[in-house]
């Protein structure tokens, strides 16, 4: 079964969020559906977007898994962002959590490195 994914993150300050997510993801958005929404393609047919939505801002929780978590966290740190916390699980999986200016939780997960 093929799976496409389009995950939304509500934010209060679109301009600030746009800058923050460019630093987190390391690239500019792939496209802009309208003036207060930006979309990044993480992998083929797998997207994450930020959209100005004052009522729901700060309520998103998502985790993206990567093959090499250490490489990903290194380029995020190089972009000037530090994780809010790191979790380690008994099965060797790690999760590094970042929080955007609204408090949305963006987790990057992967195996021990």
Buried (B, 14 or more C-beta within 10 A) or exposed (E): EEEEEEEBBBBBBBEEBBEBBBBBBEEEBEEEEEEBBBBBBBEEEBBBBBBBBEEBBBEBEEEBEBEEBEEBBEEBEEEEBEBBEEEEEEEEBBBBBBBBBBEBBBBBBBBEB
